[in-house]
Amino acid sequence: MGMRKERKLRPLKIPPNHKRPVFKVCRYSVGSQRYVGDVMGVTENSVRQTENSCMNPNLLDAFKYAVLFDRPLEELFPDLMQQAREFMNKNIKSN
């Protein structure tokens, strides 16, 4: 990847009900969805859908995001962590 041209940053607006706000802030600080997709080896659309909780990353991509953004998975994907907790709590109590 060559030098990136400077981009003009717009104020970042995150709705209060956004499921992955840390992911969005981290991605915004690194660069565009296209740039992150290029670095990650995924499409811009894939980054957008992951950021907006329309798609869940596969395990390898989730770890790559964690490394790229230097954040734990729990911070980047709190909705997935909550789903995992609810699933395990339900199954532990039923046994």
QUITA-V958953 format. One record per residue. N is the residue number from 1. RES is the residue in one letter. PHI is phi in radians with two decimals (NA if undefined). PSI is psi in radians with two decimals (999 if undefined). D_LAST is the distance of its C-alpha to the last C-alpha in whole Angstrom. Layout:
# QUITA-V958953
N;RES;PHI;PSI;D_LAST
N;RES;PHI;PSI;D_LAST
This chain:
# QUITA-V958953
1;M;NA;2.31;52
2;G;-1.44;-2.97;55
3;M;-1.17;2.38;56
4;R;-1.49;2.48;54
5;K;-1.37;2.59;57
6;E;-1.07;2.43;56
7;R;-2.06;2.60;54
8;K;-1.47;2.12;55
9;L;-1.50;2.26;52
10;R;-1.57;2.73;51
11;P;-1.04;2.38;49
12;L;-1.51;2.16;45
13;K;-1.97;2.13;44
14;I;-2.09;2.09;40
15;P;-1.08;2.60;39
16;P;-1.10;-0.39;37
17;N;-1.69;0.21;34
18;H;-1.12;2.30;34
19;K;-1.35;-0.42;30
20;R;-2.31;1.09;32
21;P;-1.15;-0.64;35
22;V;-1.15;-0.71;35
23;F;-1.01;-0.82;35
24;K;-1.09;-0.79;38
25;V;-1.11;-0.77;40
26;C;-1.11;-0.80;39
27;R;-1.07;-0.75;41
28;Y;-1.08;-0.68;43
29;S;-1.26;-0.47;45
30;V;-1.42;-0.70;45
31;G;2.74;-2.88;46
32;S;-1.24;2.89;46
33;Q;-1.08;-0.63;43
34;R;-1.11;-0.80;46
35;Y;-1.08;-0.82;47
36;V;-1.08;-0.71;43
37;G;-1.05;-0.76;42
38;D;-1.08;-0.78;45
39;V;-1.15;-0.69;44
40;M;-1.41;-0.33;40
41;G;1.41;0.48;42
42;V;-2.22;3.02;40
43;T;-1.41;2.78;42
44;E;-1.01;-0.71;43
45;N;-1.09;-0.66;41
46;S;-1.11;-0.75;38
47;V;-1.10;-0.80;38
48;R;-1.04;-0.82;39
49;Q;-1.17;-0.63;36
50;T;-1.16;-0.79;34
51;E;-1.05;-0.66;35
52;N;-1.65;0.22;35
53;S;1.10;0.38;31
54;C;-1.48;-0.28;32
55;M;-2.57;2.52;31
56;N;-1.79;2.40;29
57;P;-1.27;2.71;30
58;N;-1.24;2.96;29
59;L;-1.04;-0.76;28
60;L;-1.09;-0.79;31
61;D;-1.13;-0.64;33
62;A;-1.05;-0.76;30
63;F;-1.17;-0.65;31
64;K;-1.11;-0.71;35
65;Y;-1.06;-0.75;35
66;A;-1.06;-0.71;34
67;V;-1.22;-0.81;36
68;L;-1.03;-0.78;39
69;F;-1.59;-0.10;38
70;D;0.94;0.86;37
71;R;-2.39;2.61;34
72;P;-1.24;2.69;30
73;L;-0.98;-0.64;28
74;E;-1.06;-0.59;26
75;E;-1.34;-0.69;30
76;L;-1.30;-0.62;31
77;F;-2.25;1.11;28
78;P;-1.13;-0.49;26
79;D;-1.15;-0.68;25
80;L;-1.22;-0.66;23
81;M;-1.12;-0.71;21
82;Q;-1.13;-0.74;20
83;Q;-1.05;-0.74;19
84;A;-1.12;-0.76;17
85;R;-1.08;-0.82;16
86;E;-1.07;-0.74;15
87;F;-1.08;-0.84;13
88;M;-1.19;-0.71;11
89;N;-1.06;-0.74;10
90;K;-1.12;-0.78;9
91;N;-1.31;-0.55;7
92;I;-1.22;-0.72;6
93;K;-1.22;-0.50;6
94;S;-1.42;-0.16;4
95;N;-1.68;999;0
